[in-house]
Amino acid sequence: MGLYVDPNSMVHGFLRVRNGTFTTFDVPGAVNYTSAYGINSAGQIVGSFYDGTTSHGFLTEGAAFTTFDVPGARVTEARGINPTGQIVGLFLDARGAHGFVATPKR
């Protein structure tokens, strides 16, 4: 799991599956950048993507993507996810850089 740069300088997320093959992905609406930073035992992947204006966080479960921003943030990046689905990351606002923990609704 991570990112790679293609010959056109576009950044894509990828997941290496057990048989050694790679699955690549881009968040719908991403412009030139999708990066996968964390994965949990359930296969949920988190990361960030650029939409042409700023970076946002994402969570993907299979083919379904959920995008999110910390309220009031100019930039949001999801960097890790634990087995219960809590997401950690960082965000930038007018006061600087901060960390966050997001707990999913059940």
Backbone atoms as SQL, in Angstrom:
CREATE TABLE atoms (id INTEGER PRIMARY KEY, chain TEXT, resi INTEGER, resn TEXT, atom TEXT, x REAL, y REAL, z REAL);
INSERT INTO atoms VALUES
  (1, 'A', 1, 'MET', 'N', 0.844, -1.145, 0.000),
  (2, 'A', 1, 'MET', 'CA', 0.000, 0.000, 0.000),
  (3, 'A', 1, 'MET', 'C', 0.900, 1.221, 0.000),
  (4, 'A', 2, 'GLY', 'N', 0.513, 2.231, -0.796),
  (5, 'A', 2, 'GLY', 'CA', 1.301, 3.443, -0.883),
  (6, 'A', 2, 'GLY', 'C', 0.922, 4.265, -2.086),
  (7, 'A', 3, 'LEU', 'N', 1.946, 4.831, -2.725),
  (8, 'A', 3, 'LEU', 'CA', 1.723, 5.656, -3.902),
  (9, 'A', 3, 'LEU', 'C', 2.812, 5.384, -4.918),
  (10, 'A', 4, 'TYR', 'N', 2.525, 5.707, -6.176),
  (11, 'A', 4, 'TYR', 'CA', 3.538, 5.640, -7.222),
  (12, 'A', 4, 'TYR', 'C', 3.269, 6.758, -8.216),
  (13, 'A', 5, 'VAL', 'N', 4.300, 7.134, -8.938),
  (14, 'A', 5, 'VAL', 'CA', 4.209, 8.190, -9.941),
  (15, 'A', 5, 'VAL', 'C', 4.290, 7.543, -11.318),
  (16, 'A', 6, 'ASP', 'N', 3.302, 7.833, -12.176),
  (17, 'A', 6, 'ASP', 'CA', 3.303, 7.258, -13.520),
  (18, 'A', 6, 'ASP', 'C', 4.172, 8.105, -14.466),
  (19, 'A', 7, 'PRO', 'N', 4.361, 7.672, -15.711),
  (20, 'A', 7, 'PRO', 'CA', 5.202, 8.427, -16.654),
  (21, 'A', 7, 'PRO', 'C', 4.720, 9.849, -16.947),
  (22, 'A', 8, 'ASN', 'N', 3.452, 10.134, -16.652),
  (23, 'A', 8, 'ASN', 'CA', 2.911, 11.483, -16.860),
  (24, 'A', 8, 'ASN', 'C', 2.980, 12.338, -15.605),
  (25, 'A', 9, 'SER', 'N', 3.749, 11.879, -14.604),
  (26, 'A', 9, 'SER', 'CA', 3.923, 12.579, -13.323),
  (27, 'A', 9, 'SER', 'C', 2.643, 12.659, -12.496),
  (28, 'A', 10, 'MET', 'N', 1.708, 11.744, -12.732),
  (29, 'A', 10, 'MET', 'CA', 0.500, 11.675, -11.916),
  (30, 'A', 10, 'MET', 'C', 0.726, 10.661, -10.799),
  (31, 'A', 11, 'VAL', 'N', 0.241, 10.963, -9.604),
  (32, 'A', 11, 'VAL', 'CA', 0.435, 10.115, -8.429),
  (33, 'A', 11, 'VAL', 'C', -0.842, 9.320, -8.181),
  (34, 'A', 12, 'HIS', 'N', -0.697, 8.005, -8.001),
  (35, 'A', 12, 'HIS', 'CA', -1.815, 7.096, -7.791),
  (36, 'A', 12, 'HIS', 'C', -1.586, 6.278, -6.526),
  (37, 'A', 13, 'GLY', 'N', -2.664, 5.862, -5.894),
  (38, 'A', 13, 'GLY', 'CA', -2.567, 4.936, -4.779),
  (39, 'A', 13, 'GLY', 'C', -2.476, 3.515, -5.296),
  (40, 'A', 14, 'PHE', 'N', -1.903, 2.620, -4.469),
  (41, 'A', 14, 'PHE', 'CA', -1.866, 1.215, -4.857),
  (42, 'A', 14, 'PHE', 'C', -1.968, 0.324, -3.639),
  (43, 'A', 15, 'LEU', 'N', -2.369, -0.896, -3.880),
  (44, 'A', 15, 'LEU', 'CA', -2.429, -1.944, -2.870),
  (45, 'A', 15, 'LEU', 'C', -1.822, -3.193, -3.478),
  (46, 'A', 16, 'ARG', 'N', -0.865, -3.782, -2.784),
  (47, 'A', 16, 'ARG', 'CA', -0.283, -5.052, -3.220),
  (48, 'A', 16, 'ARG', 'C', -1.063, -6.166, -2.541),
  (49, 'A', 17, 'VAL', 'N', -1.633, -7.049, -3.337),
  (50, 'A', 17, 'VAL', 'CA', -2.428, -8.147, -2.786),
  (51, 'A', 17, 'VAL', 'C', -1.544, -9.378, -2.591),
  (52, 'A', 18, 'ARG', 'N', -2.062, -10.370, -1.908),
  (53, 'A', 18, 'ARG', 'CA', -1.269, -11.523, -1.465),
  (54, 'A', 18, 'ARG', 'C', -0.528, -12.261, -2.565),
  (55, 'A', 19, 'ASN', 'N', -1.092, -12.338, -3.754),
  (56, 'A', 19, 'ASN', 'CA', -0.432, -13.097, -4.818),
  (57, 'A', 19, 'ASN', 'C', 0.660, -12.282, -5.514),
  (58, 'A', 20, 'GLY', 'N', 0.951, -11.079, -4.990),
  (59, 'A', 20, 'GLY', 'CA', 2.021, -10.259, -5.542),
  (60, 'A', 20, 'GLY', 'C', 1.603, -9.296, -6.625),
  (61, 'A', 21, 'THR', 'N', 0.303, -9.286, -6.972),
  (62, 'A', 21, 'THR', 'CA', -0.159, -8.336, -7.971),
  (63, 'A', 21, 'THR', 'C', -0.518, -7.015, -7.283),
  (64, 'A', 22, 'PHE', 'N', -0.614, -5.975, -8.082),
  (65, 'A', 22, 'PHE', 'CA', -0.918, -4.652, -7.567),
  (66, 'A', 22, 'PHE', 'C', -2.255, -4.171, -8.101),
  (67, 'A', 23, 'THR', 'N', -3.028, -3.540, -7.234),
  (68, 'A', 23, 'THR', 'CA', -4.258, -2.867, -7.617),
  (69, 'A', 23, 'THR', 'C', -4.010, -1.382, -7.441),
  (70, 'A', 24, 'THR', 'N', -4.244, -0.601, -8.483),
  (71, 'A', 24, 'THR', 'CA', -4.066, 0.846, -8.382),
  (72, 'A', 24, 'THR', 'C', -5.422, 1.511, -8.275),
  (73, 'A', 25, 'PHE', 'N', -5.447, 2.693, -7.677),
  (74, 'A', 25, 'PHE', 'CA', -6.708, 3.412, -7.549),
  (75, 'A', 25, 'PHE', 'C', -6.478, 4.910, -7.430),
  (76, 'A', 26, 'ASP', 'N', -7.521, 5.643, -7.786),
  (77, 'A', 26, 'ASP', 'CA', -7.592, 7.090, -7.624),
  (78, 'A', 26, 'ASP', 'C', -8.943, 7.416, -7.011),
  (79, 'A', 27, 'VAL', 'N', -8.953, 8.345, -6.083),
  (80, 'A', 27, 'VAL', 'CA', -10.216, 8.802, -5.512),
  (81, 'A', 27, 'VAL', 'C', -10.997, 9.515, -6.613),
  (82, 'A', 28, 'PRO', 'N', -12.294, 9.222, -6.777),
  (83, 'A', 28, 'PRO', 'CA', -13.082, 9.955, -7.774),
  (84, 'A', 28, 'PRO', 'C', -12.993, 11.462, -7.507),
  (85, 'A', 29, 'GLY', 'N', -12.669, 12.231, -8.535),
  (86, 'A', 29, 'GLY', 'CA', -12.511, 13.674, -8.393),
  (87, 'A', 29, 'GLY', 'C', -11.086, 14.116, -8.104),
  (88, 'A', 30, 'ALA', 'N', -10.182, 13.158, -7.910),
  (89, 'A', 30, 'ALA', 'CA', -8.775, 13.510, -7.658),
  (90, 'A', 30, 'ALA', 'C', -8.145, 14.088, -8.922),
  (91, 'A', 31, 'VAL', 'N', -7.290, 15.079, -8.734),
  (92, 'A', 31, 'VAL', 'CA', -6.567, 15.706, -9.832),
  (93, 'A', 31, 'VAL', 'C', -5.076, 15.461, -9.606),
  (94, 'A', 32, 'ASN', 'N', -4.523, 14.510, -10.333),
  (95, 'A', 32, 'ASN', 'CA', -3.078, 14.225, -10.339),
  (96, 'A', 32, 'ASN', 'C', -2.494, 13.658, -9.048),
  (97, 'A', 33, 'TYR', 'N', -3.300, 13.395, -7.999),
  (98, 'A', 33, 'TYR', 'CA', -2.683, 12.933, -6.757),
  (99, 'A', 33, 'TYR', 'C', -3.659, 12.154, -5.886),
  (100, 'A', 34, 'THR', 'N', -3.339, 10.894, -5.629),
  (101, 'A', 34, 'THR', 'CA', -3.997, 10.066, -4.628),
  (102, 'A', 34, 'THR', 'C', -2.903, 9.293, -3.914),
  (103, 'A', 35, 'SER', 'N', -2.889, 9.351, -2.584),
  (104, 'A', 35, 'SER', 'CA', -1.865, 8.651, -1.814),
  (105, 'A', 35, 'SER', 'C', -2.502, 7.832, -0.713),
  (106, 'A', 36, 'ALA', 'N', -2.155, 6.554, -0.642),
  (107, 'A', 36, 'ALA', 'CA', -2.631, 5.668, 0.420),
  (108, 'A', 36, 'ALA', 'C', -1.585, 5.645, 1.535),
  (109, 'A', 37, 'TYR', 'N', -2.005, 5.935, 2.763),
  (110, 'A', 37, 'TYR', 'CA', -1.074, 5.995, 3.895),
  (111, 'A', 37, 'TYR', 'C', -1.281, 4.898, 4.936),
  (112, 'A', 38, 'GLY', 'N', -2.491, 4.379, 5.074),
  (113, 'A', 38, 'GLY', 'CA', -2.738, 3.404, 6.129),
  (114, 'A', 38, 'GLY', 'C', -3.765, 2.369, 5.727),
  (115, 'A', 39, 'ILE', 'N', -3.631, 1.182, 6.306),
  (116, 'A', 39, 'ILE', 'CA', -4.585, 0.093, 6.065),
  (117, 'A', 39, 'ILE', 'C', -4.758, -0.677, 7.366),
  (118, 'A', 40, 'ASN', 'N', -5.960, -1.179, 7.613),
  (119, 'A', 40, 'ASN', 'CA', -6.186, -1.995, 8.802),
  (120, 'A', 40, 'ASN', 'C', -6.486, -3.445, 8.411),
  (121, 'A', 41, 'SER', 'N', -6.703, -4.277, 9.408),
  (122, 'A', 41, 'SER', 'CA', -6.909, -5.710, 9.159),
  (123, 'A', 41, 'SER', 'C', -8.207, -5.999, 8.404),
  (124, 'A', 42, 'ALA', 'N', -9.141, -5.054, 8.394),
  (125, 'A', 42, 'ALA', 'CA', -10.393, -5.228, 7.643),
  (126, 'A', 42, 'ALA', 'C', -10.237, -4.811, 6.180),
  (127, 'A', 43, 'GLY', 'N', -9.057, -4.308, 5.809),
  (128, 'A', 43, 'GLY', 'CA', -8.822, -3.883, 4.439),
  (129, 'A', 43, 'GLY', 'C', -9.248, -2.456, 4.139),
  (130, 'A', 44, 'GLN', 'N', -9.641, -1.704, 5.164),
  (131, 'A', 44, 'GLN', 'CA', -9.980, -0.291, 4.970),
  (132, 'A', 44, 'GLN', 'C', -8.685, 0.488, 4.751),
  (133, 'A', 45, 'ILE', 'N', -8.679, 1.364, 3.756),
  (134, 'A', 45, 'ILE', 'CA', -7.494, 2.146, 3.416),
  (135, 'A', 45, 'ILE', 'C', -7.811, 3.621, 3.588),
  (136, 'A', 46, 'VAL', 'N', -6.871, 4.363, 4.168),
  (137, 'A', 46, 'VAL', 'CA', -7.005, 5.813, 4.303),
  (138, 'A', 46, 'VAL', 'C', -5.836, 6.506, 3.627),
  (139, 'A', 47, 'GLY', 'N', -6.056, 7.768, 3.283),
  (140, 'A', 47, 'GLY', 'CA', -5.001, 8.551, 2.662),
  (141, 'A', 47, 'GLY', 'C', -5.488, 9.940, 2.348),
  (142, 'A', 48, 'SER', 'N', -4.853, 10.546, 1.349),
  (143, 'A', 48, 'SER', 'CA', -5.245, 11.887, 0.945),
  (144, 'A', 48, 'SER', 'C', -5.263, 11.989, -0.573),
  (145, 'A', 49, 'PHE', 'N', -5.979, 12.985, -1.054),
  (146, 'A', 49, 'PHE', 'CA', -6.040, 13.242, -2.488),
  (147, 'A', 49, 'PHE', 'C', -6.155, 14.737, -2.706),
  (148, 'A', 50, 'TYR', 'N', -5.768, 15.171, -3.878),
  (149, 'A', 50, 'TYR', 'CA', -5.820, 16.576, -4.269),
  (150, 'A', 50, 'TYR', 'C', -6.927, 16.753, -5.298),
  (151, 'A', 51, 'ASP', 'N', -7.766, 17.758, -5.110),
  (152, 'A', 51, 'ASP', 'CA', -8.901, 17.976, -6.018),
  (153, 'A', 51, 'ASP', 'C', -8.709, 19.154, -6.971),
  (154, 'A', 52, 'GLY', 'N', -7.493, 19.672, -7.059),
  (155, 'A', 52, 'GLY', 'CA', -7.224, 20.835, -7.890),
  (156, 'A', 52, 'GLY', 'C', -7.148, 22.116, -7.085),
  (157, 'A', 53, 'THR', 'N', -7.627, 22.065, -5.832),
  (158, 'A', 53, 'THR', 'CA', -7.606, 23.230, -4.953),
  (159, 'A', 53, 'THR', 'C', -6.844, 22.943, -3.664),
  (160, 'A', 54, 'THR', 'N', -7.139, 21.818, -3.024),
  (161, 'A', 54, 'THR', 'CA', -6.510, 21.469, -1.749),
  (162, 'A', 54, 'THR', 'C', -6.545, 19.953, -1.549),
  (163, 'A', 55, 'SER', 'N', -5.961, 19.493, -0.454),
  (164, 'A', 55, 'SER', 'CA', -5.941, 18.063, -0.126),
  (165, 'A', 55, 'SER', 'C', -7.043, 17.730, 0.861),
  (166, 'A', 56, 'HIS', 'N', -7.618, 16.554, 0.685),
  (167, 'A', 56, 'HIS', 'CA', -8.693, 16.048, 1.527),
  (168, 'A', 56, 'HIS', 'C', -8.334, 14.636, 1.973),
  (169, 'A', 57, 'GLY', 'N', -8.966, 14.168, 3.042),
  (170, 'A', 57, 'GLY', 'CA', -8.794, 12.798, 3.479),
  (171, 'A', 57, 'GLY', 'C', -9.777, 11.889, 2.771),
  (172, 'A', 58, 'PHE', 'N', -9.426, 10.588, 2.734),
  (173, 'A', 58, 'PHE', 'CA', -10.369, 9.606, 2.203),
  (174, 'A', 58, 'PHE', 'C', -10.262, 8.302, 2.976),
  (175, 'A', 59, 'LEU', 'N', -11.355, 7.565, 2.929),
  (176, 'A', 59, 'LEU', 'CA', -11.452, 6.200, 3.438),
  (177, 'A', 59, 'LEU', 'C', -12.043, 5.386, 2.309),
  (178, 'A', 60, 'THR', 'N', -11.425, 4.246, 1.994),
  (179, 'A', 60, 'THR', 'CA', -12.009, 3.363, 0.995),
  (180, 'A', 60, 'THR', 'C', -12.199, 1.980, 1.591),
  (181, 'A', 61, 'GLU', 'N', -13.344, 1.422, 1.286),
  (182, 'A', 61, 'GLU', 'CA', -13.698, 0.064, 1.677),
  (183, 'A', 61, 'GLU', 'C', -14.147, -0.621, 0.398),
  (184, 'A', 62, 'GLY', 'N', -13.249, -1.417, -0.183),
  (185, 'A', 62, 'GLY', 'CA', -13.549, -2.007, -1.479),
  (186, 'A', 62, 'GLY', 'C', -13.564, -0.920, -2.532),
  (187, 'A', 63, 'ALA', 'N', -14.645, -0.829, -3.279),
  (188, 'A', 63, 'ALA', 'CA', -14.746, 0.180, -4.331),
  (189, 'A', 63, 'ALA', 'C', -15.415, 1.466, -3.849),
  (190, 'A', 64, 'ALA', 'N', -15.888, 1.505, -2.587),
  (191, 'A', 64, 'ALA', 'CA', -16.581, 2.679, -2.060),
  (192, 'A', 64, 'ALA', 'C', -15.597, 3.646, -1.405),
  (193, 'A', 65, 'PHE', 'N', -15.660, 4.913, -1.804),
  (194, 'A', 65, 'PHE', 'CA', -14.810, 5.952, -1.239),
  (195, 'A', 65, 'PHE', 'C', -15.648, 6.926, -0.428),
  (196, 'A', 66, 'THR', 'N', -15.160, 7.291, 0.741),
  (197, 'A', 66, 'THR', 'CA', -15.733, 8.354, 1.550),
  (198, 'A', 66, 'THR', 'C', -14.653, 9.411, 1.704),
  (199, 'A', 67, 'THR', 'N', -14.951, 10.648, 1.339),
  (200, 'A', 67, 'THR', 'CA', -13.982, 11.729, 1.480),
  (201, 'A', 67, 'THR', 'C', -14.405, 12.613, 2.648),
  (202, 'A', 68, 'PHE', 'N', -13.426, 13.267, 3.270),
  (203, 'A', 68, 'PHE', 'CA', -13.749, 14.095, 4.428),
  (204, 'A', 68, 'PHE', 'C', -12.687, 15.162, 4.657),
  (205, 'A', 69, 'ASP', 'N', -13.092, 16.168, 5.425),
  (206, 'A', 69, 'ASP', 'CA', -12.222, 17.244, 5.869),
  (207, 'A', 69, 'ASP', 'C', -12.487, 17.505, 7.342),
  (208, 'A', 70, 'VAL', 'N', -11.460, 17.867, 8.081),
  (209, 'A', 70, 'VAL', 'CA', -11.660, 18.354, 9.437),
  (210, 'A', 70, 'VAL', 'C', -12.349, 19.715, 9.301),
  (211, 'A', 71, 'PRO', 'N', -13.428, 19.978, 10.051),
  (212, 'A', 71, 'PRO', 'CA', -14.109, 21.271, 9.932),
  (213, 'A', 71, 'PRO', 'C', -13.145, 22.441, 10.140),
  (214, 'A', 72, 'GLY', 'N', -13.180, 23.407, 9.229),
  (215, 'A', 72, 'GLY', 'CA', -12.327, 24.585, 9.317),
  (216, 'A', 72, 'GLY', 'C', -10.919, 24.405, 8.778),
  (217, 'A', 73, 'ALA', 'N', -10.594, 23.201, 8.320),
  (218, 'A', 73, 'ALA', 'CA', -9.240, 22.921, 7.826),
  (219, 'A', 73, 'ALA', 'C', -9.069, 23.380, 6.386),
  (220, 'A', 74, 'ARG', 'N', -7.846, 23.808, 6.061),
  (221, 'A', 74, 'ARG', 'CA', -7.497, 24.113, 4.662),
  (222, 'A', 74, 'ARG', 'C', -6.976, 22.861, 3.972),
  (223, 'A', 75, 'VAL', 'N', -6.368, 21.961, 4.747),
  (224, 'A', 75, 'VAL', 'CA', -5.808, 20.698, 4.251),
  (225, 'A', 75, 'VAL', 'C', -6.136, 19.618, 5.268),
  (226, 'A', 76, 'THR', 'N', -6.542, 18.447, 4.815),
  (227, 'A', 76, 'THR', 'CA', -6.769, 17.288, 5.683),
  (228, 'A', 76, 'THR', 'C', -6.069, 16.090, 5.075),
  (229, 'A', 77, 'GLU', 'N', -5.293, 15.364, 5.892),
  (230, 'A', 77, 'GLU', 'CA', -4.643, 14.135, 5.441),
  (231, 'A', 77, 'GLU', 'C', -4.887, 13.033, 6.457),
  (232, 'A', 78, 'ALA', 'N', -5.454, 11.923, 6.013),
  (233, 'A', 78, 'ALA', 'CA', -5.630, 10.741, 6.855),
  (234, 'A', 78, 'ALA', 'C', -4.359, 9.909, 6.726),
  (235, 'A', 79, 'ARG', 'N', -3.747, 9.548, 7.858),
  (236, 'A', 79, 'ARG', 'CA', -2.456, 8.860, 7.824),
  (237, 'A', 79, 'ARG', 'C', -2.478, 7.437, 8.375),
  (238, 'A', 80, 'GLY', 'N', -3.507, 7.063, 9.116),
  (239, 'A', 80, 'GLY', 'CA', -3.563, 5.713, 9.657),
  (240, 'A', 80, 'GLY', 'C', -4.967, 5.347, 10.091),
  (241, 'A', 81, 'ILE', 'N', -5.209, 4.040, 10.217),
  (242, 'A', 81, 'ILE', 'CA', -6.518, 3.534, 10.648),
  (243, 'A', 81, 'ILE', 'C', -6.295, 2.279, 11.478),
  (244, 'A', 82, 'ASN', 'N', -6.962, 2.199, 12.634),
  (245, 'A', 82, 'ASN', 'CA', -6.779, 1.026, 13.492),
  (246, 'A', 82, 'ASN', 'C', -7.858, -0.024, 13.219),
  (247, 'A', 83, 'PRO', 'N', -7.804, -1.184, 13.873),
  (248, 'A', 83, 'PRO', 'CA', -8.773, -2.255, 13.594),
  (249, 'A', 83, 'PRO', 'C', -10.227, -1.878, 13.866),
  (250, 'A', 84, 'THR', 'N', -10.478, -0.891, 14.746),
  (251, 'A', 84, 'THR', 'CA', -11.862, -0.482, 15.014),
  (252, 'A', 84, 'THR', 'C', -12.335, 0.620, 14.073),
  (253, 'A', 85, 'GLY', 'N', -11.477, 1.075, 13.157),
  (254, 'A', 85, 'GLY', 'CA', -11.861, 2.084, 12.181),
  (255, 'A', 85, 'GLY', 'C', -11.549, 3.508, 12.572),
  (256, 'A', 86, 'GLN', 'N', -10.906, 3.725, 13.733),
  (257, 'A', 86, 'GLN', 'CA', -10.505, 5.088, 14.095),
  (258, 'A', 86, 'GLN', 'C', -9.413, 5.555, 13.144),
  (259, 'A', 87, 'ILE', 'N', -9.566, 6.772, 12.659),
  (260, 'A', 87, 'ILE', 'CA', -8.635, 7.347, 11.699),
  (261, 'A', 87, 'ILE', 'C', -7.817, 8.435, 12.387),
  (262, 'A', 88, 'VAL', 'N', -6.505, 8.421, 12.151),
  (263, 'A', 88, 'VAL', 'CA', -5.630, 9.480, 12.648),
  (264, 'A', 88, 'VAL', 'C', -5.025, 10.207, 11.462),
  (265, 'A', 89, 'GLY', 'N', -4.683, 11.457, 11.690),
  (266, 'A', 89, 'GLY', 'CA', -4.084, 12.222, 10.616),
  (267, 'A', 89, 'GLY', 'C', -3.693, 13.600, 11.063),
  (268, 'A', 90, 'LEU', 'N', -3.532, 14.466, 10.079),
  (269, 'A', 90, 'LEU', 'CA', -3.155, 15.844, 10.360),
  (270, 'A', 90, 'LEU', 'C', -3.992, 16.773, 9.512),
  (271, 'A', 91, 'PHE', 'N', -4.074, 18.023, 9.989),
  (272, 'A', 91, 'PHE', 'CA', -4.765, 19.043, 9.214),
  (273, 'A', 91, 'PHE', 'C', -4.087, 20.381, 9.434),
  (274, 'A', 92, 'LEU', 'N', -4.275, 21.257, 8.458),
  (275, 'A', 92, 'LEU', 'CA', -3.753, 22.615, 8.532),
  (276, 'A', 92, 'LEU', 'C', -4.916, 23.586, 8.558),
  (277, 'A', 93, 'ASP', 'N', -4.839, 24.563, 9.460),
  (278, 'A', 93, 'ASP', 'CA', -5.807, 25.647, 9.479),
  (279, 'A', 93, 'ASP', 'C', -5.049, 26.963, 9.616),
  (280, 'A', 94, 'ALA', 'N', -5.744, 28.043, 9.879),
  (281, 'A', 94, 'ALA', 'CA', -5.107, 29.355, 9.960),
  (282, 'A', 94, 'ALA', 'C', -4.074, 29.443, 11.083),
  (283, 'A', 95, 'ARG', 'N', -4.156, 28.580, 12.082),
  (284, 'A', 95, 'ARG', 'CA', -3.216, 28.604, 13.213),
  (285, 'A', 95, 'ARG', 'C', -2.036, 27.670, 13.024),
  (286, 'A', 96, 'GLY', 'N', -2.045, 26.801, 11.997),
  (287, 'A', 96, 'GLY', 'CA', -0.928, 25.896, 11.768),
  (288, 'A', 96, 'GLY', 'C', -1.352, 24.455, 11.593),
  (289, 'A', 97, 'ALA', 'N', -0.431, 23.550, 11.920),
  (290, 'A', 97, 'ALA', 'CA', -0.664, 22.105, 11.752),
  (291, 'A', 97, 'ALA', 'C', -1.115, 21.486, 13.064),
  (292, 'A', 98, 'HIS', 'N', -2.027, 20.523, 12.962),
  (293, 'A', 98, 'HIS', 'CA', -2.587, 19.846, 14.133),
  (294, 'A', 98, 'HIS', 'C', -2.832, 18.383, 13.786),
  (295, 'A', 99, 'GLY', 'N', -2.943, 17.539, 14.798),
  (296, 'A', 99, 'GLY', 'CA', -3.331, 16.149, 14.607),
  (297, 'A', 99, 'GLY', 'C', -4.813, 15.969, 14.881),
  (298, 'A', 100, 'PHE', 'N', -5.370, 14.870, 14.403),
  (299, 'A', 100, 'PHE', 'CA', -6.764, 14.549, 14.711),
  (300, 'A', 100, 'PHE', 'C', -6.936, 13.044, 14.845),
  (301, 'A', 101, 'VAL', 'N', -7.981, 12.668, 15.583),
  (302, 'A', 101, 'VAL', 'CA', -8.458, 11.293, 15.671),
  (303, 'A', 101, 'VAL', 'C', -9.945, 11.350, 15.351),
  (304, 'A', 102, 'ALA', 'N', -10.384, 10.566, 14.391),
  (305, 'A', 102, 'ALA', 'CA', -11.795, 10.518, 14.012),
  (306, 'A', 102, 'ALA', 'C', -12.339, 9.129, 14.327),
  (307, 'A', 103, 'THR', 'N', -13.431, 9.086, 15.055),
  (308, 'A', 103, 'THR', 'CA', -14.065, 7.824, 15.411),
  (309, 'A', 103, 'THR', 'C', -15.320, 7.654, 14.568),
  (310, 'A', 104, 'PRO', 'N', -15.414, 6.545, 13.823),
  (311, 'A', 104, 'PRO', 'CA', -16.581, 6.356, 12.957),
  (312, 'A', 104, 'PRO', 'C', -17.860, 6.166, 13.755),
  (313, 'A', 105, 'LYS', 'N', -18.971, 6.615, 13.171),
  (314, 'A', 105, 'LYS', 'CA', -20.279, 6.392, 13.776),
  (315, 'A', 105, 'LYS', 'C', -20.686, 4.953, 13.512),
  (316, 'A', 106, 'ARG', 'N', -21.255, 4.310, 14.486),
  (317, 'A', 106, 'ARG', 'CA', -21.710, 2.916, 14.343),
  (318, 'A', 106, 'ARG', 'C', -23.201, 2.854, 14.428);
